[in-house]
Amino acid sequence: MQELTRFIDPTYLAYAGVAGVFLGLIFLLLFVYHRIRWFLRLISRKKTVSPGIISSLGRFIAILLWTSIFGMCLFFGFFLRSYYAFTHERPVAEIMTEPLGPQKTSRITLVQFSPPGSRQFLINGDQWMIEGDILKWDEWLNFLGVGTRYRLTRLRGRYVSTEEETRERPTIYSLVKDEHHPFWKVLYEQGRRLPLVSTVYGCAVFQIAGGPRRYLLYVGPSGFVTREKPGQPTS
C-alpha cells in the first residue's frame, strides 16, 4: 500500500472526487429542475417539447455513473490519505556498524538527514541503541499531514546480558547540544494539558552491532523504527 501512495497522491485524488461529486449534484439538480419545469408547463397546458423517456433515462444514468465514479475516487482518496497518515514512516538517519575486534567494540557511523550531518562513535556491547524524544499530535492532525515531531538524544552501547550491562563500563554519547532544552522540558511537564498534543514520551530502538551492517532509522506515528538495508553484507 505504501508503494501505491508513491504513484497516486491521495490528496489530489480526494480533491478530484469532491469536485466530481459536486458537479454530479449540480447536473442532478439541473436535470430535476428541467423535468419539474416541463411537468409544470404540461399541466398548465402550455406548449412544450417532451424530453423523451429514453433520453431522460440515459441522462439520469449518465449523471449517476458520473457521481458514482467520482464518489469512489473521493472514498479511495480518503482511504489512502488515512492509511498514509497513520502508517507513513520517514527516514531520519542511517546507522553503519563496523566491529573492531573480539572485545565487543564497534565503530558506529551515524548519518542524520535533518539537520544533515555525520558523526562516528566507538561503543562497547553486543548492540547499539539510539534514544530520542517523541511528540505525537492528535490523530486528526496526523490525517491532515502534520508529522510526528522528534529529536535524537543519545547513542549508546548495550549488552544482551544484564550481568555484563552492570559490570562493563557504559559507552553513552549525547546527540544534542542542550539536553535540557526548554521546549522539550515544557512538553514533558505540560504536554498532556496542551491542545493538539496526544502524548510526549521517550523512545529507544536497538540492533546488533556486528557487521559490517547498515540500518535505516525511521520515525512514524508511534515512534522510531529501524530496518536493515537490503543487500548489505553481513558477518
Secondary structure as GFF3:
##gff-version 3
##sequence-region A 1 235
A	DSSP	alpha_helix	2	7	.	.	.	ID=ss1
A	DSSP	alpha_helix	10	43	.	.	.	ID=ss2
A	DSSP	alpha_helix	53	87	.	.	.	ID=ss3
A	DSSP	beta_strand	90	99	.	.	.	ID=ss4
A	DSSP	beta_strand	105	113	.	.	.	ID=ss5
A	DSSP	beta_strand	116	124	.	.	.	ID=ss6
A	DSSP	beta_strand	127	137	.	.	.	ID=ss7
A	DSSP	alpha_helix	139	143	.	.	.	ID=ss8
A	DSSP	beta_strand	149	158	.	.	.	ID=ss9
A	DSSP	alpha_helix	162	167	.	.	.	ID=ss10
A	DSSP	beta_strand	172	174	.	.	.	ID=ss11
A	DSSP	alpha_helix	182	190	.	.	.	ID=ss12
A	DSSP	three_ten_helix	191	193	.	.	.	ID=ss13
A	DSSP	beta_strand	197	208	.	.	.	ID=ss14
A	DSSP	beta_strand	213	220	.	.	.	ID=ss15
A	DSSP	beta_strand	223	228	.	.	.	ID=ss16
###
